[in-house]
C-alpha cells in the first residue's frame, strides 16, 4: 500500500511537471512570436507621400504597436528576390520598363501578440489601408491551447491529488489498525495524541516526498533527450523550426521546490485525516 501510494503521488507529480513544461514552452513560443511576427499593412495605391506619412503617424499612436517600418515597393521587390534566392536579378529584369506591381507596406511589431485582434480592429478604421496581413489565427490557437492545457492540467492534478490523499489515508489506517493495541497502551500510560501521531505523520510525509522526487528526477534526466527526439525530425521539426524550446535548467530548478512541498503536503493531509478515530480511546 505504501508503494501504491507513492506511485499515485508520482502520477500526480508527472501531470504537474508535464503541465508546467508545456505551458512554459507555449508561453516562450508566444513571446518569440511577439518579437518576430507582426502585422503587415498594405497601403492603398494612389496615396500621396503626405497621406502615407499621416497613416504612419496614426499607426504609431496605437498602444500595442512597438515599432513601425515602412517598406517601399523597391525594397519589397528586393526582399522577395532575396527570399526566393534570386541572385541573377530575374525579378528586376521581369519588370524592367514596367511599373513595380508591389505596394508600400508598413510592418508593425506588436508588444503583446495576444492583443493582435484588438489592434487589427483599431487600425482597420484608418484611411488609406488596402489590406492587412496578420497571424491572428495562429496566435488565437496558441493562446487557446495554452489556456486549455492549464485548465486541463489543474483538473487532472486535483483529481490525482484527491486520489493520492485517499490512498495514503488508507495506507496509514492499515498501519494504525495493525498497531492499535500499542496505541491504546500508550494512551493509558499518558502519551499525548501528537506523540503517537508523529511517526505516522512522518510516514505520510515521506511517502509524498519520495512520490514527488521519483518523477522529478527521472523526467529531469530525460527531458532534454525527449525534446531533442520530438523536435529533431519529422513534422514537429518542420512546424517548430527556428522557434526556441526551454531546456531542463529553465524548468526544473523552478518547479522542484513546489513538487517537493506539494508531495509532502499530500502525504501530510493523508496521514492526519487517518488518525482521528484511533486516538479516541
N, C-alpha and C positions, 0 to 999 in steps of 0.2 A: 504493500500500500504506500509506503514511503517513496519507493521508486516510481510508482504510478503518479503520485502527487508531484514529484519532481518533473516528470515528463509532461504533465499537464501544464505546470507553470512554464516549462520550457517552450511549449507550443504557444502559449500566450505571449511570451517574450519574442518569439520568432515573428509573430504578427506585428508587435510593436516595432521591432527593428526594421522589418520589411516596409511597413507603412512610413516610417520616418525616412528611410533611404529613398523610397520612391518619391515622396513629397519633396524632399530636399533636392533631388535631381530635376524634378519638374520645375521647381522654383528657379534653379540655376538655368534651366533651358529658357524660361521666360525672361530672366534677366539678360541672357545672351541675345534673345530676340530684340529686346528693347534697345540694345546697342548696335545691332546690325540690320534689323528690319524696320523700315519706316513706312511712310506714306508717300507715294509719288503722285503729284498733282500735275496733270497735263493742261497747259494753258490753251485757251481757245485761240484760233487763228484770227488775225486782224487786229489784235490789241496793240496799242502804241507802247513805246517804252515807258511813258508816264503811267499808263494803266497797269503794266506789269509791275512797276515799282510800287504802286499803290496796293496791288494784290499782295506783294511780298510783305509790305508793312502790316496788312491785315493778318496775314498768317503768323507773323512774329508776335502779334498781340494775343494769340491763343495760348492759354496757360499750359497745356500739356505738351506743347512743342518746344523742344530744347534748342534746335538749330535748324536753319534753312539753307539749302544750297540750290542756286539757280543754275540749271544746265541748259546751255544754248543748243540749237539744232546741230551745229557743227560738233560740239562736244558729245552730244548724244550719238552722232554717227561714229565718232572715234571710239566711244565706249562699246558700241555694238560691234565694230570691226575687231576690237581687242577681245571681246567676249567670244567671238567666233573664230579667233585665231587667224584673222585676215592680215597677213604680213605683206601681201603683194599689192595692197591698195585696190582690191576688187570693188569694195563698197564705194570708194571715192570715184573710181572710173565709171561705175554704173550710173551715177547721177551727174556725171560731168556735163556741164552745159544746161542742166536741169535744176529746177528749184528743189532744195532739200525737203523731202516729204515729212521729216521729223519736226516736232513742235518744241517750243520752250516748255520746260518742266521744272517744278520745284520738288526737291527731295526733302522731306520733313523727318527729322529724328525726334522720336517721342520720349517723354520722361517716364511714362507708365503705359505699357502696351495693353494693360487691362482696361484702360480708358479710351482705347482706339475708336470704339463705336461712337462715343460721345464727341470725340474730336472730329470725326468724319461728318457727323451731323452739323457741327458748327461751321466747318469750312465749306460744306456743300452749298451754303447760302451765299457765299461770296460771288461777286460778279467776275466773269472772265475765266471760269473754270470749265474746261471741256469734259474731262473725266478724271476719276480718282482711282488709282490702283492701291490696294491695301492687302494686308494679311489678316483681315478680321476673322475669317473662318478658322484659320489656324490658331489664332490667339484665344478665341472663344472656346475652341475644342480643348486646348491645353488647360485653360482655367477651369472648365467644367470637369475635366478628368482629374485635375488636382483636387478640386473640392469633393468629387465623388470618392476618390481614394482616401481622403482624410476622414470623411463620414463613415465609409465602409470599415476603415481601419479601427475607428473608435468603437463601432458597434461590435465588431469581432473581438476586439480586445476586452470589452466589457463582458461579453458572454463567456469568454475563456477565463477571465479573472473570477467571475462568479463560480464557474465550474471548478477552478483551482481551489478557491476557498472552501467549497463544499467537500471536495475530495480530501483536502488537508484536514478539515474538521473531522471527517470520518476516520481518517488515519489516527489522529490524536485521540479520538474517542475510543478506538480499539486499544490503543496503548494504555489509556487511563483505565479502561474497563479491566484490562488484564492485571492492573496493579491496584484495584480498588481496595483490597484488604490492607495493603500497606498505607494507602491514603487515609483510611479510617483510623488505623492505629496512630498515624502521625497527627491527625486531628485531635484524638483523645489525649495525646501527651502534650498538646498545646501548640503544635505547629500552625503558623498563620497560613491563610489562603495563598498569599503570594509566595511563601516559602515552598509550598507544594506545587504551585503553578509554574514557577520559573523553569524547571527542567523541560516541561512540555512546551512552554513558550519558546525556549531556545531551540528545541527540536523543530518547531514550525518555522521559525526564522531561518534556520539552516536549510530546511527543505526549499524555502522560497529563494534564498540566496544562491544555492547551487543550481536551482532551476533557472535562474537568470544568468549565472556565469557560464553554464554549459552552452546555450545557443550563442551567447555573446562572443565567446572565444572562438567557436567553430566558424561562425559567419564572418567574424573579423579576419580570420586567416584566409577564408575562401573568397571574400568579397571582390578583391581586385581581379582574381582569376575568373570569377563569374562575369564581371563587367567586360573583361578582355574577350571572353568567349562570345558574349552576346553582341558586342559591337565590332568584333574582329572581322566578321564576314557575313554574307547573306543580306537579307532585307534590312535588318537593323543598322548595319553599317552604311547602307545607301541612305536610309532615312536620317540617320544621326551624323552623317559625315560633316566634319567641321564644327560640331557642337560639343561643348565641354561636358564632362561627366565627373562627378565628385569622387575622389579617391577615398580609401578607407580611413585615412587620417583626418579627413574633413568631416567624417560622420561619427565614427565610433568613440573617439575621446569625448564628444559632446553627449552622446546618449548613454555611455557606460554608467555614469553615476545614477541616472534615472532608472536604468534597468535594475541595478542592484537594490536601490531603495524601494522600487515598485515590487520586486520579487520578495524582499524581506517584509514589506507591508502586507502582502497577500498571505504569507506564512504566519505573520503575527495575528491577523484577523482570524485566520482559520484556527489557530491554537487557542486563542482567548475564548472564542464562541463555543468551543467544545468542552470547556472545563466547568461551566457553571453548575450543572446538575450534580456532578460528582463531588463537589466541595460542600454540598449541603448534607451534613451528617447529623 
